[in-house]
């Protein structure tokens, strides 16, 4: 390997050191996309040689190469730390090309952190230098980057203007890779503006260049984007064909990250067509996302699965995917905030390094300016803390939703036993304080075990859901409450309801279930699903206990069953 041959050389002259620094940095640039770890090692070695020879220009270019390698490795905090120092060195040396490249890389890094204003500042400065020194390649690259910022900010007119400038320059340079990428970005803009014909035409142009260059990732992304347009136009068959073509291309080049988005698109398309085979595509996408640790994609897929199972009323699986999505989103928010705080700390450290290097010659006015920058960093830290509080509020809201789901019975979709017990206790205490009456109705589906044995548990669950939905529809007052008491048994709480009103409600519940006419051949004398109800009404006092009300309603329920079922038995308690 080249790096080991270089280590054997021990140059004794400064000119030789400078030459090896240039060779190392050139080699690092060649390797950065294929083997970024090796490129980083070469950059570090070049940096040590530059320090040894006191070569500031070599040190700056070495830091720039280390920044490129760390960018590929997603070590974005380290990128900013190294490149901020490199940019300052190039500034001091008045080295325009080096400063231009540093500014472009800083813009890319700040774009990653969502700090678009700072990114735009760096890109704009780099663009001025590129035009001044006539570097059209970097000029086109920066114009495209600025277009990306405007696209993220949904400023589509401005974005297109920059893309068109970048495209014009790239065409004059015959830079086909740049052309394919810019056309893809422009297609995304037309897509967002619902200019479907223009978007399709632009994507097709990008596809032609991508095929010519064998740029499989760009090709796969363009095909996927076309599929999304056809799906939006409800041309599902065409959409599916493009999605499948995109999947085939990305599979051929071995890229898993971009395949995730395509698999999700296919899965959702099938699910929207009520085809359960879409579930397999979502699971495959989740498998890839977990394999490459794409946690943001994992969270999106879990939410899609949550929506699917919630629509299928499989609340257990829906809740499981919701919990997983919530946990991942919480982790990602924490990591994002931590990155922002680390960025502020890095900027602060670099600023301090500059300050310490310049302290010997800074005048009082310069010292004051630096102190103002430190104060500004403190304000930024305060803003970051405010963002953290906002994230905590969002998390609290998500936890509230999860808490709501945890009180719902998975089969029937109405409140579960724990929720029912809590409601009954609260209403008991309230009626005790206010001296109002309280009614508890316990009801049971007649001969439900025979129904389950004859029709199966899946049909039994379906029956429970229909009964629960019908019972809920009978209760009109906002204070009336129904929950699943256990098995085929339900409980109804009627606060501030006297005996006569309770009897009327109970009878309405019985009649509505009977009118459903759910076939139950083992039931007699009526071959349909019926219910038996036990009702107990009381005005709570300090001398009575809630258990007495529950026992009374339970006894009346059994009395209704003993008397032949499909009836109401009630008691007024004193």
Secondary structure in CASP SS format (residue, H / E / C, confidence):
PFRMAT SS
TARGET T0000
AUTHOR 0000-0000-0000
METHOD secondary structure of the structure
MODEL  1
X C 1.00
X H 1.00
X H 1.00
X H 1.00
X H 1.00
X H 1.00
X H 1.00
X H 1.00
X C 1.00
X C 1.00
X C 1.00
X C 1.00
X C 1.00
X H 1.00
X H 1.00
X H 1.00
X H 1.00
X H 1.00
X H 1.00
X H 1.00
X H 1.00
X H 1.00
X H 1.00
X H 1.00
X H 1.00
X H 1.00
X H 1.00
X H 1.00
X H 1.00
X H 1.00
X H 1.00
X C 1.00
X C 1.00
X C 1.00
X C 1.00
X H 1.00
X H 1.00
X H 1.00
X H 1.00
X H 1.00
X H 1.00
X H 1.00
X H 1.00
X H 1.00
X H 1.00
X H 1.00
X H 1.00
X H 1.00
X H 1.00
X H 1.00
X H 1.00
X H 1.00
X C 1.00
X C 1.00
X C 1.00
X H 1.00
X H 1.00
X H 1.00
X H 1.00
X H 1.00
X H 1.00
X H 1.00
X H 1.00
X H 1.00
X H 1.00
X H 1.00
X H 1.00
X H 1.00
X H 1.00
X H 1.00
X H 1.00
X H 1.00
X C 1.00
X C 1.00
X C 1.00
X H 1.00
X H 1.00
X H 1.00
X H 1.00
X H 1.00
X H 1.00
X H 1.00
X H 1.00
X H 1.00
X H 1.00
X H 1.00
X H 1.00
X H 1.00
X H 1.00
X H 1.00
X H 1.00
X H 1.00
X H 1.00
X C 1.00
X C 1.00
X H 1.00
X H 1.00
X H 1.00
X H 1.00
X H 1.00
X H 1.00
X H 1.00
X H 1.00
X H 1.00
X H 1.00
X H 1.00
X H 1.00
X H 1.00
X H 1.00
X H 1.00
X H 1.00
X H 1.00
X C 1.00
X C 1.00
X C 1.00
X H 1.00
X H 1.00
X H 1.00
X H 1.00
X H 1.00
X H 1.00
X H 1.00
X H 1.00
X H 1.00
X H 1.00
X H 1.00
X H 1.00
X H 1.00
X H 1.00
X H 1.00
X H 1.00
X H 1.00
X H 1.00
X C 1.00
X C 1.00
X H 1.00
X H 1.00
X H 1.00
X H 1.00
X H 1.00
X H 1.00
X H 1.00
X H 1.00
X H 1.00
X H 1.00
X H 1.00
X H 1.00
X H 1.00
X H 1.00
X H 1.00
X H 1.00
X H 1.00
X C 1.00
X C 1.00
X C 1.00
X H 1.00
X H 1.00
X H 1.00
X H 1.00
X H 1.00
X H 1.00
X H 1.00
X H 1.00
X H 1.00
X H 1.00
X H 1.00
X H 1.00
X H 1.00
X H 1.00
X H 1.00
X H 1.00
X H 1.00
X H 1.00
X C 1.00
X C 1.00
X H 1.00
X H 1.00
X H 1.00
X H 1.00
X H 1.00
X H 1.00
X H 1.00
X H 1.00
X H 1.00
X H 1.00
X H 1.00
X H 1.00
X H 1.00
X H 1.00
X H 1.00
X H 1.00
X H 1.00
X C 1.00
X C 1.00
X C 1.00
X H 1.00
X H 1.00
X H 1.00
X H 1.00
X H 1.00
X H 1.00
X H 1.00
X H 1.00
X H 1.00
X H 1.00
X H 1.00
X H 1.00
X H 1.00
X H 1.00
X H 1.00
X H 1.00
X H 1.00
X H 1.00
X C 1.00
X C 1.00
X H 1.00
X H 1.00
X H 1.00
X H 1.00
X H 1.00
X H 1.00
X H 1.00
X H 1.00
X H 1.00
X H 1.00
X H 1.00
X H 1.00
X H 1.00
X H 1.00
X H 1.00
X H 1.00
X H 1.00
X C 1.00
X C 1.00
X C 1.00
X H 1.00
X H 1.00
X H 1.00
X H 1.00
X H 1.00
X H 1.00
X H 1.00
X H 1.00
X H 1.00
X H 1.00
X H 1.00
X H 1.00
X H 1.00
X H 1.00
X H 1.00
X H 1.00
X H 1.00
X H 1.00
X C 1.00
X C 1.00
X C 1.00
X H 1.00
X H 1.00
X H 1.00
X H 1.00
X H 1.00
X H 1.00
X H 1.00
X H 1.00
X H 1.00
X H 1.00
X H 1.00
X H 1.00
X H 1.00
X H 1.00
X H 1.00
X H 1.00
X C 1.00
X C 1.00
X C 1.00
X C 1.00
X C 1.00
X H 1.00
X H 1.00
X H 1.00
X H 1.00
X H 1.00
X H 1.00
X H 1.00
X H 1.00
X H 1.00
X H 1.00
X H 1.00
X H 1.00
X H 1.00
X H 1.00
X C 1.00
X C 1.00
X C 1.00
X H 1.00
X H 1.00
X H 1.00
X H 1.00
X H 1.00
X H 1.00
X H 1.00
X H 1.00
X H 1.00
X H 1.00
X H 1.00
X H 1.00
X H 1.00
X H 1.00
X H 1.00
X H 1.00
X H 1.00
X C 1.00
X C 1.00
X C 1.00
X H 1.00
X H 1.00
X H 1.00
X H 1.00
X H 1.00
X H 1.00
X H 1.00
X H 1.00
X H 1.00
X H 1.00
X H 1.00
X H 1.00
X H 1.00
X H 1.00
X H 1.00
X H 1.00
X H 1.00
X H 1.00
X H 1.00
X H 1.00
X H 1.00
X H 1.00
X H 1.00
X H 1.00
X H 1.00
X H 1.00
X H 1.00
X H 1.00
X H 1.00
X H 1.00
X H 1.00
X H 1.00
X H 1.00
X H 1.00
X H 1.00
X H 1.00
X H 1.00
X H 1.00
X H 1.00
X H 1.00
X H 1.00
X H 1.00
X H 1.00
X H 1.00
X C 1.00
X C 1.00
X C 1.00
X C 1.00
X C 1.00
X H 1.00
X H 1.00
X H 1.00
X H 1.00
X H 1.00
X H 1.00
X H 1.00
X H 1.00
X H 1.00
X H 1.00
X H 1.00
X H 1.00
X H 1.00
X H 1.00
X H 1.00
X H 1.00
X H 1.00
X H 1.00
X H 1.00
X H 1.00
X H 1.00
X H 1.00
X H 1.00
X H 1.00
X H 1.00
X H 1.00
X H 1.00
X H 1.00
X H 1.00
X H 1.00
X H 1.00
X H 1.00
X H 1.00
X H 1.00
X H 1.00
X H 1.00
X H 1.00
X H 1.00
X H 1.00
X H 1.00
X H 1.00
X H 1.00
X H 1.00
X C 1.00
X E 1.00
X C 1.00
X C 1.00
X C 1.00
X C 1.00
X C 1.00
X C 1.00
X E 1.00
X C 1.00
X H 1.00
X H 1.00
X H 1.00
X H 1.00
X H 1.00
X H 1.00
X H 1.00
X H 1.00
X H 1.00
X H 1.00
X H 1.00
X H 1.00
X H 1.00
X H 1.00
X H 1.00
X H 1.00
X H 1.00
X H 1.00
X C 1.00
X C 1.00
X E 1.00
X E 1.00
X E 1.00
X E 1.00
X E 1.00
X E 1.00
X E 1.00
X E 1.00
X E 1.00
X C 1.00
X C 1.00
X H 1.00
X H 1.00
X H 1.00
X H 1.00
X H 1.00
X H 1.00
X H 1.00
X H 1.00
X C 1.00
X H 1.00
X H 1.00
X H 1.00
X H 1.00
X H 1.00
X H 1.00
X H 1.00
X H 1.00
X H 1.00
X H 1.00
X H 1.00
X H 1.00
X H 1.00
X H 1.00
X H 1.00
X H 1.00
X H 1.00
X H 1.00
X C 1.00
X C 1.00
X C 1.00
X C 1.00
X C 1.00
X C 1.00
X E 1.00
X E 1.00
X E 1.00
X E 1.00
X E 1.00
X E 1.00
X C 1.00
X C 1.00
X E 1.00
X E 1.00
X E 1.00
X E 1.00
X E 1.00
X E 1.00
X E 1.00
X C 1.00
X C 1.00
X C 1.00
X H 1.00
X H 1.00
X H 1.00
X H 1.00
X H 1.00
X H 1.00
X H 1.00
X H 1.00
X H 1.00
X H 1.00
X H 1.00
X H 1.00
X H 1.00
X H 1.00
X H 1.00
X H 1.00
X H 1.00
X H 1.00
X C 1.00
X C 1.00
X E 1.00
X C 1.00
X C 1.00
X C 1.00
X C 1.00
X C 1.00
X C 1.00
X C 1.00
X C 1.00
X E 1.00
X C 1.00
X C 1.00
X E 1.00
X E 1.00
X E 1.00
X E 1.00
X E 1.00
X E 1.00
X E 1.00
X E 1.00
X E 1.00
X C 1.00
X C 1.00
X C 1.00
X C 1.00
X C 1.00
X C 1.00
X H 1.00
X H 1.00
X H 1.00
X H 1.00
X H 1.00
X H 1.00
X H 1.00
X H 1.00
X H 1.00
X H 1.00
X H 1.00
X H 1.00
X H 1.00
X H 1.00
X H 1.00
X H 1.00
X H 1.00
X C 1.00
X C 1.00
X C 1.00
X C 1.00
X C 1.00
X E 1.00
X E 1.00
X E 1.00
X E 1.00
X E 1.00
X C 1.00
X C 1.00
END
